[in-house]
Amino acid sequence: MISPPKMSVSLLLVGMNGNGKSSTGNSILGKKVFTPRGSNASGKEEILAGSSIIDDKEIRVIEGPGIGETNVNDPEDVKLTLSHVKDAMLLGAGGFNAVIFLLRYGVRFTKQEKDTLSMIKAIFGENVIKDYCVIAMSFGDTFDSDRAENNMSFELWCENQKGDVKNLFDECGHRYVLFNNKSTDQWALRIQRDMLLSIVDKLQPINGPYSLNDYDKAEPGRRRLLVSSKLQLLEEENQKVVDNINET
């Protein structure tokens, strides 16, 4: 008789579509569960989850919606994103142990990335990055190619970052892991996964899992998101009326 795992860990993957959420989720689970959506995806796809038993733990990965692709000026789009986030919470058995925020190595940190972080805070609470976020830096194969030329470790590269990236690293307590999702080296894949899970384990005695109760407490932020989107839509409609009057 196979005994059940001693504990479970739920990870919510968030970030821009095209930054490697699906591939990183597959690397964490050690099998293909998620299909990459690409940077042109709308973010309106079904929310999926997968799990694996690793070292007597059930590791559950939930691929969150493409929050960065949400049109914050469209109330219906905001509602859809919030609905998908709630689905992700339920797939995580009512919460998660860490938010894994995907960044893509070799791509400039844009205003859209910054806006994505702001939206994540509005949805989950102002302290969610500080208390629960781990950065997964995808496209580690590109980093490895660059390192062959400059001989710089990933940790040193992170320490050398400036501006918004440095601010993000500071806010999340310098919790970051490089992921090479194209590697065929099983040992290397295990090391990067174990590094991530080790960081997540260290979060638990401090904050405990993010729960539905935490999510409920963040309701004012989600309400402000929706109100803001409606106000913006109203302003656009008023401007159209003014433009039509001016044309007559």
Helices and strands as residue ranges (DSSP letters): E 7-14, H 21-29, E 48-54, E 57-63, G 67-69, H 75-91, E 95-96, E 98-104, H 111-124, H 128-132, E 133-138, H 140-150, H 154-159, H 163-171, E 176-178, H 186-207, E 210-211, H 212-217, H 219-247
